[in-house]
Amino acid sequence: MKKIIALAFFIALTQFQLNAQGSASTKIFHGIGSYFSLYSLPTENSFSEEISYDYGFYYKFRYNLVDLGDNLSISTETNPSLGLDWVSGDGFFGIESPTYLSLNFGAGSTYDSDANLGLGLSAGYNLHFLPITGDRELYGALSAQVSIRYWSKVSLVEYFLRIEQFTKENSDGSSSGVFSIGVCKFLGY
């Protein structure tokens, strides 16, 4: 029953925000997207030579902390995701929860933006819980992301490139990381 109530609340919130375009005073942005990641997980024995991969879907929630003009804002965002990770020999499926502080320029920076092209620079922290099946572990990673936004025929689209470094080092002192690319469609913009 709790899952049904949570799903209904999520759908109601999303539907409410789909009509947010008419209100220039709103600072909340929503989107849905997909991504692809290649990563090497930290190991206790030595550097993990094996590259794992992840394909997943995410929900984007962004709140503009400060609008510095029609085409410039500072925001915080989170992008919870569910991925079809493959961790060799350990299992698959994963959950991520990146949280960022972002500087946004041009398209998509505010609802009043008149630009056709935009840029987002983000820095933050990402929690990786994977694999869901098998030996589960929580990994933290410092994360940096560059996003390019543009207007497609009917909506604002964002492509991103994300690079992460796990905070847990390998036993030999080396570090492991993640490289991700993805696309997001903004809702109600």
RAGIJO-V391642 format. One record per backbone hydrogen bond with DSSP energy under -1.0 kcal/mol. NH is the residue of the N-H (numbers start at 1). CO is the residue of the C=O. If there is no record, write none. Layout:
# RAGIJO-V391642
nh=(NH/NH)
co=(CO/CO)
This chain:
# RAGIJO-V391642
nh=(5/6/7/8/9/10/11/12/13/14/15/16/17/18/20/23/26/29/31/32/33/34/35/36/37/38/39/40/52/54/56/57/58/59/60/61/62/63/64/65/66/68/73/74/75/76/77/78/79/81/82/83/84/86/87/90/91/93/94/95/96/97/99/100/101/102/103/104/105/106/107/109/118/119/120/121/122/123/124/125/126/128/129/130/132/133/136/137/139/141/142/143/144/145/146/147/148/149/150/151/152/157/158/159/160/161/162/163/164/165/166/167/170/171/173/178/179/180/181/182/183/184/185/186/187)
co=(1/2/3/4/5/6/7/8/9/10/11/12/13/14/17/20/23/62/60/185/58/183/56/181/54/179/52/177/39/37/35/82/33/80/31/78/29/76/27/74/74/72/104/66/102/63/100/61/98/96/57/94/55/53/91/87/87/85/83/129/81/127/125/77/123/75/121/73/119/71/117/106/149/105/147/103/145/101/143/99/141/139/95/137/93/92/134/130/128/126/165/124/163/122/161/120/159/118/157/116/155/150/184/148/182/146/180/144/178/142/176/140/174/43/170/164/38/162/36/160/34/158/32/156/30)
